[in-house]
Amino acid sequence: MVQSIIDIGEKEDKILNIVKAQHGLKNKSQAVSLIAKIYAESFLESELRPEYLEKLVKIKREGYSKLINSVSELKKEIEV
């Protein structure tokens, strides 16, 4: 675990307290971690595996024309 000393304004401190209370967190460190996690999920691009990128390029180039008749068939196709 990394420890950091940060300077924040009163408004930001109030926001941390609100996040802490809304999510039932024990301390402001957990609030900061939650905010960072939400930011990462919302704004940072995740890195895709190269084989998945190749599959996407192939689908874009050739199209995807497999007929799926049920949810169970779709699950089987996705899990392959």
PDB file with one MODEL, atoms N, CA, C and O in Angstrom:
MODEL        1
ATOM      1  N   MET A   1       0.840  -1.167   0.000  1.00  0.00           N
ATOM      2  CA  MET A   1       0.000   0.000   0.000  1.00  0.00           C
ATOM      3  C   MET A   1       0.890   1.237   0.000  1.00  0.00           C
ATOM      4  O   MET A   1       1.891   1.298   0.714  1.00  0.00           O
ATOM      5  N   VAL A   2       0.516   2.206  -0.801  1.00  0.00           N
ATOM      6  CA  VAL A   2       1.250   3.457  -0.900  1.00  0.00           C
ATOM      7  C   VAL A   2       0.543   4.496  -0.046  1.00  0.00           C
ATOM      8  O   VAL A   2      -0.682   4.611  -0.087  1.00  0.00           O
ATOM      9  N   GLN A   3       1.309   5.249   0.723  1.00  0.00           N
ATOM     10  CA  GLN A   3       0.728   6.328   1.509  1.00  0.00           C
ATOM     11  C   GLN A   3       1.145   7.653   0.904  1.00  0.00           C
ATOM     12  O   GLN A   3       2.294   7.833   0.501  1.00  0.00           O
ATOM     13  N   SER A   4       0.191   8.587   0.844  1.00  0.00           N
ATOM     14  CA  SER A   4       0.474   9.899   0.288  1.00  0.00           C
ATOM     15  C   SER A   4      -0.150  10.969   1.164  1.00  0.00           C
ATOM     16  O   SER A   4      -1.238  10.795   1.713  1.00  0.00           O
ATOM     17  N   ILE A   5       0.549  12.054   1.279  1.00  0.00           N
ATOM     18  CA  ILE A   5       0.003  13.228   1.955  1.00  0.00           C
ATOM     19  C   ILE A   5      -0.414  14.179   0.848  1.00  0.00           C
ATOM     20  O   ILE A   5       0.392  14.541  -0.009  1.00  0.00           O
ATOM     21  N   ILE A   6      -1.691  14.586   0.870  1.00  0.00           N
ATOM     22  CA  ILE A   6      -2.195  15.457  -0.190  1.00  0.00           C
ATOM     23  C   ILE A   6      -2.830  16.695   0.419  1.00  0.00           C
ATOM     24  O   ILE A   6      -3.338  16.662   1.540  1.00  0.00           O
ATOM     25  N   ASP A   7      -2.797  17.772  -0.323  1.00  0.00           N
ATOM     26  CA  ASP A   7      -3.476  19.001   0.072  1.00  0.00           C
ATOM     27  C   ASP A   7      -4.701  19.155  -0.803  1.00  0.00           C
ATOM     28  O   ASP A   7      -4.596  19.189  -2.029  1.00  0.00           O
ATOM     29  N   ILE A   8      -5.871  19.248  -0.173  1.00  0.00           N
ATOM     30  CA  ILE A   8      -7.110  19.459  -0.916  1.00  0.00           C
ATOM     31  C   ILE A   8      -7.875  20.612  -0.289  1.00  0.00           C
ATOM     32  O   ILE A   8      -7.689  20.940   0.883  1.00  0.00           O
ATOM     33  N   GLY A   9      -8.723  21.208  -1.076  1.00  0.00           N
ATOM     34  CA  GLY A   9      -9.529  22.321  -0.593  1.00  0.00           C
ATOM     35  C   GLY A   9     -10.715  21.847   0.231  1.00  0.00           C
ATOM     36  O   GLY A   9     -10.992  20.651   0.323  1.00  0.00           O
ATOM     37  N   GLU A  10     -11.411  22.812   0.829  1.00  0.00           N
ATOM     38  CA  GLU A  10     -12.571  22.483   1.650  1.00  0.00           C
ATOM     39  C   GLU A  10     -13.667  21.803   0.841  1.00  0.00           C
ATOM     40  O   GLU A  10     -14.293  20.853   1.310  1.00  0.00           O
ATOM     41  N   LYS A  11     -13.896  22.286  -0.368  1.00  0.00           N
ATOM     42  CA  LYS A  11     -14.940  21.710  -1.222  1.00  0.00           C
ATOM     43  C   LYS A  11     -14.633  20.248  -1.535  1.00  0.00           C
ATOM     44  O   LYS A  11     -15.522  19.398  -1.468  1.00  0.00           O
ATOM     45  N   GLU A  12     -13.380  19.953  -1.878  1.00  0.00           N
ATOM     46  CA  GLU A  12     -12.986  18.586  -2.190  1.00  0.00           C
ATOM     47  C   GLU A  12     -13.090  17.693  -0.959  1.00  0.00           C
ATOM     48  O   GLU A  12     -13.457  16.523  -1.067  1.00  0.00           O
ATOM     49  N   ASP A  13     -12.767  18.243   0.214  1.00  0.00           N
ATOM     50  CA  ASP A  13     -12.882  17.496   1.460  1.00  0.00           C
ATOM     51  C   ASP A  13     -14.348  17.141   1.729  1.00  0.00           C
ATOM     52  O   ASP A  13     -14.652  16.031   2.165  1.00  0.00           O
ATOM     53  N   LYS A  14     -15.239  18.078   1.471  1.00  0.00           N
ATOM     54  CA  LYS A  14     -16.671  17.809   1.648  1.00  0.00           C
ATOM     55  C   LYS A  14     -17.141  16.720   0.685  1.00  0.00           C
ATOM     56  O   LYS A  14     -17.940  15.855   1.047  1.00  0.00           O
ATOM     57  N   ILE A  15     -16.634  16.778  -0.538  1.00  0.00           N
ATOM     58  CA  ILE A  15     -17.006  15.756  -1.530  1.00  0.00           C
ATOM     59  C   ILE A  15     -16.539  14.381  -1.062  1.00  0.00           C
ATOM     60  O   ILE A  15     -17.283  13.407  -1.174  1.00  0.00           O
ATOM     61  N   LEU A  16     -15.321  14.290  -0.543  1.00  0.00           N
ATOM     62  CA  LEU A  16     -14.824  13.013  -0.024  1.00  0.00           C
ATOM     63  C   LEU A  16     -15.697  12.508   1.121  1.00  0.00           C
ATOM     64  O   LEU A  16     -15.985  11.314   1.208  1.00  0.00           O
ATOM     65  N   ASN A  17     -16.117  13.418   1.999  1.00  0.00           N
ATOM     66  CA  ASN A  17     -16.995  13.027   3.101  1.00  0.00           C
ATOM     67  C   ASN A  17     -18.339  12.518   2.590  1.00  0.00           C
ATOM     68  O   ASN A  17     -18.886  11.561   3.137  1.00  0.00           O
ATOM     69  N   ILE A  18     -18.873  13.149   1.549  1.00  0.00           N
ATOM     70  CA  ILE A  18     -20.144  12.708   0.970  1.00  0.00           C
ATOM     71  C   ILE A  18     -19.999  11.320   0.355  1.00  0.00           C
ATOM     72  O   ILE A  18     -20.841  10.450   0.577  1.00  0.00           O
ATOM     73  N   VAL A  19     -18.928  11.112  -0.420  1.00  0.00           N
ATOM     74  CA  VAL A  19     -18.681   9.802  -1.041  1.00  0.00           C
ATOM     75  C   VAL A  19     -18.525   8.740   0.052  1.00  0.00           C
ATOM     76  O   VAL A  19     -19.073   7.643  -0.048  1.00  0.00           O
ATOM     77  N   LYS A  20     -17.780   9.083   1.077  1.00  0.00           N
ATOM     78  CA  LYS A  20     -17.561   8.170   2.195  1.00  0.00           C
ATOM     79  C   LYS A  20     -18.887   7.772   2.845  1.00  0.00           C
ATOM     80  O   LYS A  20     -19.121   6.594   3.114  1.00  0.00           O
ATOM     81  N   ALA A  21     -19.746   8.748   3.094  1.00  0.00           N
ATOM     82  CA  ALA A  21     -21.035   8.477   3.741  1.00  0.00           C
ATOM     83  C   ALA A  21     -21.978   7.701   2.818  1.00  0.00           C
ATOM     84  O   ALA A  21     -22.638   6.760   3.260  1.00  0.00           O
ATOM     85  N   GLN A  22     -22.047   8.088   1.542  1.00  0.00           N
ATOM     86  CA  GLN A  22     -22.968   7.432   0.610  1.00  0.00           C
ATOM     87  C   GLN A  22     -22.648   5.968   0.414  1.00  0.00           C
ATOM     88  O   GLN A  22     -23.554   5.155   0.228  1.00  0.00           O
ATOM     89  N   HIS A  23     -21.380   5.619   0.451  1.00  0.00           N
ATOM     90  CA  HIS A  23     -20.970   4.248   0.167  1.00  0.00           C
ATOM     91  C   HIS A  23     -20.605   3.469   1.429  1.00  0.00           C
ATOM     92  O   HIS A  23     -20.148   2.328   1.345  1.00  0.00           O
ATOM     93  N   GLY A  24     -20.802   4.074   2.587  1.00  0.00           N
ATOM     94  CA  GLY A  24     -20.523   3.393   3.846  1.00  0.00           C
ATOM     95  C   GLY A  24     -19.063   3.034   4.028  1.00  0.00           C
ATOM     96  O   GLY A  24     -18.745   1.974   4.568  1.00  0.00           O
ATOM     97  N   LEU A  25     -18.184   3.896   3.589  1.00  0.00           N
ATOM     98  CA  LEU A  25     -16.746   3.624   3.689  1.00  0.00           C
ATOM     99  C   LEU A  25     -16.222   4.015   5.063  1.00  0.00           C
ATOM    100  O   LEU A  25     -16.819   4.846   5.747  1.00  0.00           O
ATOM    101  N   LYS A  26     -15.105   3.417   5.465  1.00  0.00           N
ATOM    102  CA  LYS A  26     -14.567   3.649   6.798  1.00  0.00           C
ATOM    103  C   LYS A  26     -13.748   4.935   6.893  1.00  0.00           C
ATOM    104  O   LYS A  26     -13.724   5.592   7.933  1.00  0.00           O
ATOM    105  N   ASN A  27     -13.075   5.287   5.789  1.00  0.00           N
ATOM    106  CA  ASN A  27     -12.221   6.470   5.840  1.00  0.00           C
ATOM    107  C   ASN A  27     -12.127   7.134   4.465  1.00  0.00           C
ATOM    108  O   ASN A  27     -12.634   6.621   3.468  1.00  0.00           O
ATOM    109  N   LYS A  28     -11.472   8.272   4.448  1.00  0.00           N
ATOM    110  CA  LYS A  28     -11.351   9.033   3.200  1.00  0.00           C
ATOM    111  C   LYS A  28     -10.425   8.343   2.198  1.00  0.00           C
ATOM    112  O   LYS A  28     -10.555   8.552   0.992  1.00  0.00           O
ATOM    113  N   SER A  29      -9.508   7.538   2.678  1.00  0.00           N
ATOM    114  CA  SER A  29      -8.633   6.792   1.766  1.00  0.00           C
ATOM    115  C   SER A  29      -9.454   5.863   0.879  1.00  0.00           C
ATOM    116  O   SER A  29      -9.189   5.737  -0.317  1.00  0.00           O
ATOM    117  N   GLN A  30     -10.448   5.217   1.471  1.00  0.00           N
ATOM    118  CA  GLN A  30     -11.317   4.351   0.683  1.00  0.00           C
ATOM    119  C   GLN A  30     -12.140   5.163  -0.314  1.00  0.00           C
ATOM    120  O   GLN A  30     -12.406   4.706  -1.426  1.00  0.00           O
ATOM    121  N   ALA A  31     -12.542   6.370   0.090  1.00  0.00           N
ATOM    122  CA  ALA A  31     -13.288   7.252  -0.815  1.00  0.00           C
ATOM    123  C   ALA A  31     -12.428   7.659  -2.010  1.00  0.00           C
ATOM    124  O   ALA A  31     -12.895   7.665  -3.149  1.00  0.00           O
ATOM    125  N   VAL A  32     -11.171   7.999  -1.739  1.00  0.00           N
ATOM    126  CA  VAL A  32     -10.253   8.363  -2.825  1.00  0.00           C
ATOM    127  C   VAL A  32     -10.049   7.171  -3.757  1.00  0.00           C
ATOM    128  O   VAL A  32     -10.032   7.335  -4.977  1.00  0.00           O
ATOM    129  N   SER A  33      -9.896   5.979  -3.194  1.00  0.00           N
ATOM    130  CA  SER A  33      -9.717   4.773  -4.012  1.00  0.00           C
ATOM    131  C   SER A  33     -10.934   4.510  -4.884  1.00  0.00           C
ATOM    132  O   SER A  33     -10.796   4.155  -6.055  1.00  0.00           O
ATOM    133  N   LEU A  34     -12.132   4.682  -4.320  1.00  0.00           N
ATOM    134  CA  LEU A  34     -13.359   4.482  -5.088  1.00  0.00           C
ATOM    135  C   LEU A  34     -13.460   5.480  -6.231  1.00  0.00           C
ATOM    136  O   LEU A  34     -13.809   5.108  -7.352  1.00  0.00           O
ATOM    137  N   ILE A  35     -13.159   6.735  -5.959  1.00  0.00           N
ATOM    138  CA  ILE A  35     -13.208   7.764  -7.001  1.00  0.00           C
ATOM    139  C   ILE A  35     -12.201   7.456  -8.100  1.00  0.00           C
ATOM    140  O   ILE A  35     -12.509   7.613  -9.281  1.00  0.00           O
ATOM    141  N   ALA A  36     -11.005   7.019  -7.728  1.00  0.00           N
ATOM    142  CA  ALA A  36      -9.981   6.670  -8.728  1.00  0.00           C
ATOM    143  C   ALA A  36     -10.426   5.489  -9.572  1.00  0.00           C
ATOM    144  O   ALA A  36     -10.211   5.470 -10.784  1.00  0.00           O
ATOM    145  N   LYS A  37     -11.053   4.494  -8.929  1.00  0.00           N
ATOM    146  CA  LYS A  37     -11.538   3.320  -9.658  1.00  0.00           C
ATOM    147  C   LYS A  37     -12.627   3.709 -10.658  1.00  0.00           C
ATOM    148  O   LYS A  37     -12.611   3.261 -11.805  1.00  0.00           O
ATOM    149  N   ILE A  38     -13.570   4.540 -10.223  1.00  0.00           N
ATOM    150  CA  ILE A  38     -14.647   4.986 -11.111  1.00  0.00           C
ATOM    151  C   ILE A  38     -14.080   5.783 -12.278  1.00  0.00           C
ATOM    152  O   ILE A  38     -14.523   5.620 -13.415  1.00  0.00           O
ATOM    153  N   TYR A  39     -13.104   6.641 -12.005  1.00  0.00           N
ATOM    154  CA  TYR A  39     -12.473   7.424 -13.064  1.00  0.00           C
ATOM    155  C   TYR A  39     -11.795   6.499 -14.080  1.00  0.00           C
ATOM    156  O   TYR A  39     -11.943   6.672 -15.289  1.00  0.00           O
ATOM    157  N   ALA A  40     -11.059   5.525 -13.572  1.00  0.00           N
ATOM    158  CA  ALA A  40     -10.344   4.605 -14.469  1.00  0.00           C
ATOM    159  C   ALA A  40     -11.313   3.839 -15.359  1.00  0.00           C
ATOM    160  O   ALA A  40     -11.063   3.683 -16.554  1.00  0.00           O
ATOM    161  N   GLU A  41     -12.414   3.360 -14.789  1.00  0.00           N
ATOM    162  CA  GLU A  41     -13.399   2.609 -15.572  1.00  0.00           C
ATOM    163  C   GLU A  41     -14.111   3.486 -16.594  1.00  0.00           C
ATOM    164  O   GLU A  41     -14.484   3.013 -17.668  1.00  0.00           O
ATOM    165  N   SER A  42     -14.302   4.756 -16.266  1.00  0.00           N
ATOM    166  CA  SER A  42     -15.078   5.639 -17.124  1.00  0.00           C
ATOM    167  C   SER A  42     -14.248   6.316 -18.212  1.00  0.00           C
ATOM    168  O   SER A  42     -14.731   6.513 -19.327  1.00  0.00           O
ATOM    169  N   PHE A  43     -13.011   6.671 -17.896  1.00  0.00           N
ATOM    170  CA  PHE A  43     -12.266   7.535 -18.812  1.00  0.00           C
ATOM    171  C   PHE A  43     -10.986   6.948 -19.384  1.00  0.00           C
ATOM    172  O   PHE A  43     -10.501   7.422 -20.412  1.00  0.00           O
ATOM    173  N   LEU A  44     -10.431   5.935 -18.750  1.00  0.00           N
ATOM    174  CA  LEU A  44      -9.193   5.354 -19.258  1.00  0.00           C
ATOM    175  C   LEU A  44      -9.510   4.162 -20.143  1.00  0.00           C
ATOM    176  O   LEU A  44     -10.391   3.364 -19.824  1.00  0.00           O
ATOM    177  N   GLU A  45      -8.807   4.040 -21.236  1.00  0.00           N
ATOM    178  CA  GLU A  45      -9.015   2.923 -22.145  1.00  0.00           C
ATOM    179  C   GLU A  45      -8.335   1.680 -21.593  1.00  0.00           C
ATOM    180  O   GLU A  45      -7.193   1.729 -21.138  1.00  0.00           O
ATOM    181  N   SER A  46      -9.043   0.583 -21.640  1.00  0.00           N
ATOM    182  CA  SER A  46      -8.424  -0.665 -21.225  1.00  0.00           C
ATOM    183  C   SER A  46      -7.639  -1.239 -22.400  1.00  0.00           C
ATOM    184  O   SER A  46      -8.001  -1.038 -23.559  1.00  0.00           O
ATOM    185  N   GLU A  47      -6.582  -1.941 -22.093  1.00  0.00           N
ATOM    186  CA  GLU A  47      -5.744  -2.520 -23.128  1.00  0.00           C
ATOM    187  C   GLU A  47      -6.343  -3.857 -23.563  1.00  0.00           C
ATOM    188  O   GLU A  47      -6.633  -4.718 -22.733  1.00  0.00           O
ATOM    189  N   LEU A  48      -6.523  -4.015 -24.861  1.00  0.00           N
ATOM    190  CA  LEU A  48      -7.098  -5.247 -25.387  1.00  0.00           C
ATOM    191  C   LEU A  48      -5.999  -6.227 -25.766  1.00  0.00           C
ATOM    192  O   LEU A  48      -4.914  -5.835 -26.193  1.00  0.00           O
ATOM    193  N   ARG A  49      -6.302  -7.512 -25.599  1.00  0.00           N
ATOM    194  CA  ARG A  49      -5.342  -8.542 -25.992  1.00  0.00           C
ATOM    195  C   ARG A  49      -5.167  -8.511 -27.511  1.00  0.00           C
ATOM    196  O   ARG A  49      -6.137  -8.278 -28.232  1.00  0.00           O
ATOM    197  N   PRO A  50      -3.955  -8.742 -28.007  1.00  0.00           N
ATOM    198  CA  PRO A  50      -3.699  -8.697 -29.449  1.00  0.00           C
ATOM    199  C   PRO A  50      -4.581  -9.660 -30.243  1.00  0.00           C
ATOM    200  O   PRO A  50      -5.025  -9.315 -31.338  1.00  0.00           O
ATOM    201  N   GLU A  51      -4.846 -10.868 -29.714  1.00  0.00           N
ATOM    202  CA  GLU A  51      -5.669 -11.823 -30.457  1.00  0.00           C
ATOM    203  C   GLU A  51      -7.111 -11.331 -30.580  1.00  0.00           C
ATOM    204  O   GLU A  51      -7.780 -11.624 -31.571  1.00  0.00           O
ATOM    205  N   TYR A  52      -7.590 -10.590 -29.587  1.00  0.00           N
ATOM    206  CA  TYR A  52      -8.940 -10.037 -29.675  1.00  0.00           C
ATOM    207  C   TYR A  52      -8.984  -8.932 -30.721  1.00  0.00           C
ATOM    208  O   TYR A  52      -9.948  -8.838 -31.481  1.00  0.00           O
ATOM    209  N   LEU A  53      -7.953  -8.094 -30.769  1.00  0.00           N
ATOM    210  CA  LEU A  53      -7.892  -7.047 -31.782  1.00  0.00           C
ATOM    211  C   LEU A  53      -7.873  -7.639 -33.182  1.00  0.00           C
ATOM    212  O   LEU A  53      -8.530  -7.123 -34.086  1.00  0.00           O
ATOM    213  N   GLU A  54      -7.117  -8.728 -33.368  1.00  0.00           N
ATOM    214  CA  GLU A  54      -7.081  -9.406 -34.672  1.00  0.00           C
ATOM    215  C   GLU A  54      -8.469  -9.920 -35.052  1.00  0.00           C
ATOM    216  O   GLU A  54      -8.880  -9.816 -36.207  1.00  0.00           O
ATOM    217  N   LYS A  55      -9.186 -10.472 -34.077  1.00  0.00           N
ATOM    218  CA  LYS A  55     -10.529 -10.982 -34.325  1.00  0.00           C
ATOM    219  C   LYS A  55     -11.471  -9.842 -34.737  1.00  0.00           C
ATOM    220  O   LYS A  55     -12.295 -10.008 -35.637  1.00  0.00           O
ATOM    221  N   LEU A  56     -11.346  -8.688 -34.075  1.00  0.00           N
ATOM    222  CA  LEU A  56     -12.175  -7.536 -34.424  1.00  0.00           C
ATOM    223  C   LEU A  56     -11.891  -7.050 -35.840  1.00  0.00           C
ATOM    224  O   LEU A  56     -12.810  -6.712 -36.586  1.00  0.00           O
ATOM    225  N   VAL A  57     -10.613  -7.017 -36.204  1.00  0.00           N
ATOM    226  CA  VAL A  57     -10.242  -6.588 -37.563  1.00  0.00           C
ATOM    227  C   VAL A  57     -10.821  -7.553 -38.591  1.00  0.00           C
ATOM    228  O   VAL A  57     -11.331  -7.128 -39.628  1.00  0.00           O
ATOM    229  N   LYS A  58     -10.743  -8.854 -38.305  1.00  0.00           N
ATOM    230  CA  LYS A  58     -11.285  -9.867 -39.218  1.00  0.00           C
ATOM    231  C   LYS A  58     -12.799  -9.691 -39.368  1.00  0.00           C
ATOM    232  O   LYS A  58     -13.315  -9.754 -40.484  1.00  0.00           O
ATOM    233  N   ILE A  59     -13.507  -9.476 -38.277  1.00  0.00           N
ATOM    234  CA  ILE A  59     -14.958  -9.285 -38.343  1.00  0.00           C
ATOM    235  C   ILE A  59     -15.290  -8.020 -39.125  1.00  0.00           C
ATOM    236  O   ILE A  59     -16.229  -8.010 -39.921  1.00  0.00           O
ATOM    237  N   LYS A  60     -14.536  -6.970 -38.907  1.00  0.00           N
ATOM    238  CA  LYS A  60     -14.786  -5.722 -39.631  1.00  0.00           C
ATOM    239  C   LYS A  60     -14.549  -5.896 -41.135  1.00  0.00           C
ATOM    240  O   LYS A  60     -15.298  -5.369 -41.958  1.00  0.00           O
ATOM    241  N   ARG A  61     -13.494  -6.643 -41.478  1.00  0.00           N
ATOM    242  CA  ARG A  61     -13.147  -6.853 -42.876  1.00  0.00           C
ATOM    243  C   ARG A  61     -14.127  -7.802 -43.562  1.00  0.00           C
ATOM    244  O   ARG A  61     -14.590  -7.514 -44.666  1.00  0.00           O
ATOM    245  N   GLU A  62     -14.450  -8.927 -42.925  1.00  0.00           N
ATOM    246  CA  GLU A  62     -15.262  -9.963 -43.559  1.00  0.00           C
ATOM    247  C   GLU A  62     -16.730  -9.899 -43.170  1.00  0.00           C
ATOM    248  O   GLU A  62     -17.579 -10.452 -43.870  1.00  0.00           O
ATOM    249  N   GLY A  63     -17.039  -9.240 -42.072  1.00  0.00           N
ATOM    250  CA  GLY A  63     -18.406  -9.216 -41.584  1.00  0.00           C
ATOM    251  C   GLY A  63     -18.675 -10.412 -40.694  1.00  0.00           C
ATOM    252  O   GLY A  63     -17.868 -11.339 -40.618  1.00  0.00           O
ATOM    253  N   TYR A  64     -19.793 -10.385 -40.034  1.00  0.00           N
ATOM    254  CA  TYR A  64     -20.176 -11.477 -39.146  1.00  0.00           C
ATOM    255  C   TYR A  64     -21.564 -11.924 -39.559  1.00  0.00           C
ATOM    256  O   TYR A  64     -22.529 -11.174 -39.415  1.00  0.00           O
ATOM    257  N   SER A  65     -21.669 -13.121 -40.066  1.00  0.00           N
ATOM    258  CA  SER A  65     -22.944 -13.547 -40.639  1.00  0.00           C
ATOM    259  C   SER A  65     -23.464 -14.855 -40.060  1.00  0.00           C
ATOM    260  O   SER A  65     -24.261 -15.537 -40.705  1.00  0.00           O
ATOM    261  N   LYS A  66     -23.040 -15.210 -38.885  1.00  0.00           N
ATOM    262  CA  LYS A  66     -23.500 -16.455 -38.292  1.00  0.00           C
ATOM    263  C   LYS A  66     -24.885 -16.247 -37.688  1.00  0.00           C
ATOM    264  O   LYS A  66     -25.105 -15.287 -36.948  1.00  0.00           O
ATOM    265  N   LEU A  67     -25.813 -17.139 -38.000  1.00  0.00           N
ATOM    266  CA  LEU A  67     -27.172 -17.057 -37.495  1.00  0.00           C
ATOM    267  C   LEU A  67     -27.265 -17.741 -36.135  1.00  0.00           C
ATOM    268  O   LEU A  67     -26.860 -18.892 -35.967  1.00  0.00           O
ATOM    269  N   ILE A  68     -27.804 -17.009 -35.178  1.00  0.00           N
ATOM    270  CA  ILE A  68     -27.959 -17.538 -33.824  1.00  0.00           C
ATOM    271  C   ILE A  68     -29.449 -17.533 -33.501  1.00  0.00           C
ATOM    272  O   ILE A  68     -30.114 -16.503 -33.608  1.00  0.00           O
ATOM    273  N   ASN A  69     -29.971 -18.709 -33.099  1.00  0.00           N
ATOM    274  CA  ASN A  69     -31.406 -18.861 -32.894  1.00  0.00           C
ATOM    275  C   ASN A  69     -31.854 -18.814 -31.445  1.00  0.00           C
ATOM    276  O   ASN A  69     -33.048 -18.684 -31.175  1.00  0.00           O
ATOM    277  N   SER A  70     -30.926 -18.915 -30.511  1.00  0.00           N
ATOM    278  CA  SER A  70     -31.340 -18.925 -29.117  1.00  0.00           C
ATOM    279  C   SER A  70     -30.247 -18.330 -28.237  1.00  0.00           C
ATOM    280  O   SER A  70     -29.106 -18.152 -28.664  1.00  0.00           O
ATOM    281  N   VAL A  71     -30.619 -18.035 -27.023  1.00  0.00           N
ATOM    282  CA  VAL A  71     -29.665 -17.488 -26.069  1.00  0.00           C
ATOM    283  C   VAL A  71     -28.581 -18.505 -25.750  1.00  0.00           C
ATOM    284  O   VAL A  71     -27.416 -18.142 -25.590  1.00  0.00           O
ATOM    285  N   SER A  72     -28.955 -19.776 -25.657  1.00  0.00           N
ATOM    286  CA  SER A  72     -27.950 -20.807 -25.355  1.00  0.00           C
ATOM    287  C   SER A  72     -26.915 -20.904 -26.480  1.00  0.00           C
ATOM    288  O   SER A  72     -25.730 -21.103 -26.213  1.00  0.00           O
ATOM    289  N   GLU A  73     -27.354 -20.767 -27.736  1.00  0.00           N
ATOM    290  CA  GLU A  73     -26.399 -20.766 -28.851  1.00  0.00           C
ATOM    291  C   GLU A  73     -25.476 -19.554 -28.770  1.00  0.00           C
ATOM    292  O   GLU A  73     -24.281 -19.657 -29.044  1.00  0.00           O
ATOM    293  N   LEU A  74     -26.035 -18.411 -28.395  1.00  0.00           N
ATOM    294  CA  LEU A  74     -25.220 -17.205 -28.253  1.00  0.00           C
ATOM    295  C   LEU A  74     -24.172 -17.389 -27.155  1.00  0.00           C
ATOM    296  O   LEU A  74     -23.012 -17.022 -27.339  1.00  0.00           O
ATOM    297  N   LYS A  75     -24.573 -17.953 -26.019  1.00  0.00           N
ATOM    298  CA  LYS A  75     -23.631 -18.218 -24.932  1.00  0.00           C
ATOM    299  C   LYS A  75     -22.505 -19.131 -25.383  1.00  0.00           C
ATOM    300  O   LYS A  75     -21.338 -18.893 -25.071  1.00  0.00           O
ATOM    301  N   LYS A  76     -22.864 -20.192 -26.130  1.00  0.00           N
ATOM    302  CA  LYS A  76     -21.830 -21.111 -26.644  1.00  0.00           C
ATOM    303  C   LYS A  76     -20.863 -20.384 -27.558  1.00  0.00           C
ATOM    304  O   LYS A  76     -19.655 -20.609 -27.485  1.00  0.00           O
ATOM    305  N   GLU A  77     -21.379 -19.514 -28.421  1.00  0.00           N
ATOM    306  CA  GLU A  77     -20.550 -18.773 -29.371  1.00  0.00           C
ATOM    307  C   GLU A  77     -19.632 -17.798 -28.647  1.00  0.00           C
ATOM    308  O   GLU A  77     -18.465 -17.656 -29.011  1.00  0.00           O
ATOM    309  N   ILE A  78     -20.143 -17.138 -27.642  1.00  0.00           N
ATOM    310  CA  ILE A  78     -19.354 -16.159 -26.896  1.00  0.00           C
ATOM    311  C   ILE A  78     -18.241 -16.845 -26.116  1.00  0.00           C
ATOM    312  O   ILE A  78     -17.127 -16.324 -26.045  1.00  0.00           O
ATOM    313  N   GLU A  79     -18.521 -17.990 -25.536  1.00  0.00           N
ATOM    314  CA  GLU A  79     -17.556 -18.679 -24.694  1.00  0.00           C
ATOM    315  C   GLU A  79     -16.470 -19.392 -25.492  1.00  0.00           C
ATOM    316  O   GLU A  79     -15.501 -19.868 -24.900  1.00  0.00           O
ATOM    317  N   VAL A  80     -16.594 -19.481 -26.771  1.00  0.00           N
ATOM    318  CA  VAL A  80     -15.590 -20.167 -27.600  1.00  0.00           C
ATOM    319  C   VAL A  80     -14.324 -19.352 -27.670  1.00  0.00           C
ATOM    320  O   VAL A  80     -13.362 -19.760 -28.320  1.00  0.00           O
TER     321      VAL A  80
ENDMDL
END
